[in-house]
Amino acid sequence: MGRMTKPGDRDRATYDDPMFVASYDRDRALQPAEQAIADSLGPLGQLDMVDLGVGAGRTARHFAPAMRSYLGIDYAPGMVAHCRRELPGFRFEVGDACRLDFVADASCDFVLFSYNGIDHVGFEERGQVLDEMARILRPGGTLAFSSHNANFLPEIVARFCWRLPLQDGPRAVARALRDSLLFRYHNPTLLRRMPVAQAVVNDGLHNFRSSGICYIRPDLQVRELRARGLQDVRCLRHDQATFIDGADPVVAALPNPWIYYVCRTAPAG
Ligand SMILES: C[S@@+](CC[C@H](N)C(=O)[O-])C[C@H]1O[C@@H](n2cnc3c(N)ncnc32)[C@H](O)[C@@H]1O
């Protein structure tokens, strides 16, 4: 019997497209928040890592050679094939972060889902992904991911609805009008609902070839992680290396496009 289509499946086809594999391959630097997380882990050579949504290998290039063991996973076979070609000697597997059956319980120390990959699964499946990330971690292990920030949605809306680049000529204006129509078509109720604490939004990513991206207010995400028994929750702005305690009141109003979340599973005993 054929598998039912889930919302994220459309994004899997997009990520499998060689054009997008090549485009993700152009980005090779760690983001400042990711570097800070890496620096906070202690000696990497003593840690086993699982890198979810590894894409074209941006994070793999930095982490794979440094870790005691490394496993990169992506649900797009084209991304995995690319990583295997580019980084021979390291392990990459096709798999869905919602069900990591082939990864044993308590088998790694650090699990990363970088660059908002988690936002491609809906809010319900996001819980499954977080549970899987926690399951495969040893006690006291570190879980990190980034996610789009609902506080940034007014900027997205303004980008598509209120700005016409008249100074850039008729082509640019026509493109802006087209994108504005596409934005309203894909997000028919969003403007009426603003401001929102969490929403699935088609924000024009990959030229609107997306089934929608999860945006969540940082304090809600922190609360959800704590509700799952995850500890020591901290946040970082995507472009800064400073950790912010998840309990700090500033978290609710962080304005950045996306936020990194870092937390730990409960220690042993
Ligand atoms: C925005 S790209 C980021 C790629 C890479 N992590 C980076 O930072 O350059 C998101 C990646 O997550 C993958 N992805 C999305 N949902 C996934 C899922 N449920 N399971 C595994 N991979 C997933 C996509 O195929 C894509 O390669």
The ligand as an SDF file (V2000), in Angstrom:
LIG
                    3D

 27 29  0  0  0  0  0  0  0  0999 V2000
   17.4710   24.3470    5.2480 C   0  0  0  0  0  0  0  0  0  0  0  0
   18.2330   22.8250    4.8280 S   0  0  0  0  0  0  0  0  0  0  0  0
   19.6670   22.8960    5.8320 C   0  0  0  0  0  0  0  0  0  0  0  0
   20.7430   21.9440    5.4090 C   0  0  0  0  0  0  0  0  0  0  0  0
   21.9690   21.9060    6.3250 C   0  0  0  0  0  0  0  0  0  0  0  0
   21.6290   21.4570    7.6630 N   0  0  0  0  0  0  0  0  0  0  0  0
   22.6180   23.2660    6.4100 C   0  0  0  0  0  0  0  0  0  0  0  0
   22.6340   23.8300    7.5020 O   0  0  0  0  0  0  0  0  0  0  0  0
   23.1030   23.7620    5.3950 O   0  0  0  0  0  0  0  0  0  0  0  0
   17.2040   21.6560    5.6940 C   0  0  0  0  0  0  0  0  0  0  0  0
   17.6000   20.2110    5.4760 C   0  0  0  0  0  0  0  0  0  0  0  0
   16.7930   19.4000    6.3180 O   0  0  0  0  0  0  0  0  0  0  0  0
   16.3590   18.2720    5.6050 C   0  0  0  0  0  0  0  0  0  0  0  0
   15.1190   17.7970    6.2560 N   0  0  0  0  0  0  0  0  0  0  0  0
   13.9500   18.4600    6.3850 C   0  0  0  0  0  0  0  0  0  0  0  0
   13.0500   17.7120    7.0470 N   0  0  0  0  0  0  0  0  0  0  0  0
   13.6720   16.5490    7.3470 C   0  0  0  0  0  0  0  0  0  0  0  0
   13.2650   15.3720    8.0200 C   0  0  0  0  0  0  0  0  0  0  0  0
   12.0190   15.2350    8.5050 N   0  0  0  0  0  0  0  0  0  0  0  0
   14.1620   14.3750    8.1780 N   0  0  0  0  0  0  0  0  0  0  0  0
   15.4330   14.5010    7.6770 C   0  0  0  0  0  0  0  0  0  0  0  0
   15.8610   15.5760    7.0070 N   0  0  0  0  0  0  0  0  0  0  0  0
   14.9990   16.6030    6.8560 C   0  0  0  0  0  0  0  0  0  0  0  0
   16.1850   18.7520    4.1680 C   0  0  0  0  0  0  0  0  0  0  0  0
   16.2440   17.7130    3.2220 O   0  0  0  0  0  0  0  0  0  0  0  0
   17.3500   19.7200    4.0440 C   0  0  0  0  0  0  0  0  0  0  0  0
   18.5050   19.0910    3.5580 O   0  0  0  0  0  0  0  0  0  0  0  0
  1  2  1  0
  2  3  1  0
  2 10  1  0
  3  4  1  0
  4  5  1  0
  5  6  1  0
  5  7  1  0
  7  8  2  0
  7  9  1  0
 10 11  1  0
 11 12  1  0
 11 26  1  0
 12 13  1  0
 13 14  1  0
 13 24  1  0
 14 15  1  0
 14 23  1  0
 15 16  2  0
 16 17  1  0
 17 18  1  0
 17 23  2  0
 18 19  1  0
 18 20  2  0
 20 21  1  0
 21 22  2  0
 22 23  1  0
 24 25  1  0
 24 26  1  0
 26 27  1  0
M  CHG  2   2   1   9  -1
M  END
$$$$
